[in-house]
């Protein structure tokens, strides 16, 4: 799998709370996705469609919880066609980073 975008940051909340908030956020959409979940490792992945896979890792940090995010091209066939089929890849890394910062801000707000 090829990494298309990645970002990380820290949220000033306990890792268990942040992990659960990330889980609710990324598995609550209306798109059919396969989910991998390993609470002990703080790992969550969602995969759907032809190529899309997003991985999240939440670990302890002195300031709270470190959240790492990667978007991967998980296509098993025609991997080379993913960028061609998805014109939005122009600026994709920037858009992913902006959305991730917004998510960290929201995760830092107690529910």
N, C-alpha and C positions, 0 to 999 in steps of 0.2 A: 504494500500500500504506500502511496506517495502522500506526504504531508503537503497540503495546499495552504494552510494558515495555522498559526498557533499564537497563543497569548497566555499570560499568567498574571496573577495579582493576589493581593492579600485582603481578606475581609476580617474585620475586628469582631468576630463571633466564634463560638466553639465549632470545631470541625464537624461534629456530628450534626449540628443544626444546619450548617451550610450545606453539607452533603444532602440532607433530606430536602432542603429548599431547591437545590440544583436538580435532584431527582424529580420532584414535582413539576418543576419548570420544563424540563426537557422531555418528559414522558407524557405530558398532559395535552399535547397538541392533537389536531385532527388528522394527522397523517399516519398511515400504518408504518410502524417502525419495529424492528427487532431490537430488543434491549438486552444488554449484558450488565450485570450488577454484582459487585463484590464490595460489600460494606466494610469488611475488615481491611481491605487495601485502599478504600476510599475511591474506587474506580467505577465509572459508569460510562457505557457506550450506547449510542443509538445509531441504527443503520437502516436506511430505507432507500427505495428507488433503485436506480441503476448503479449509482456510484457513491452516494453520500454516506459518510460515517463521521460521527462526532464523538470524541472521547473527552471525558472529564476526569480529573484526579483531584481529590480534596485531601490535603494532609495538614498536620499540625504545623503551626508557625509560631514563633514567640509573640507575634502580634495578633494571633487568632487562627485563621485557616488560610492556607495557600490553595488557590484554585488554578489548575492548569487546564487548558482547552486546546484541542487539536481538531482540525477538519481534515479528513483524508479522502483521497480518491480510492475507493474500495472496489472499483469495477473489476470484475473477473474477466471480462472480454471487452474489447474496444476501448481499453484504458486511454489510449492516445486520443480518442474522440471526445473525451469529457470536456476539455477546454474549448474545443470547436463547437460542441453542442450547447455550451453555456456561455454565451457572450458576456454575461455579467462578471466573468472572471477579471475583466478590466476593473481594477479597484476592489476586487474581492477581499484581499488581505486587509485593506484599510477598513472596509465595511465590517468585516469580522472583528477587527480590533475595537472599533467604535461600539459595536453591539456588546462586546465583552465588557468593556469599561462600564457601560450602562447596566449590564447585568450585575457586576460587582457592586455598584452603588445600590441597586435594589436589594441585593443579598445582605448588604450591611445594615439595612433597615429592619429592626425586629418586627415580626408579624404580630 
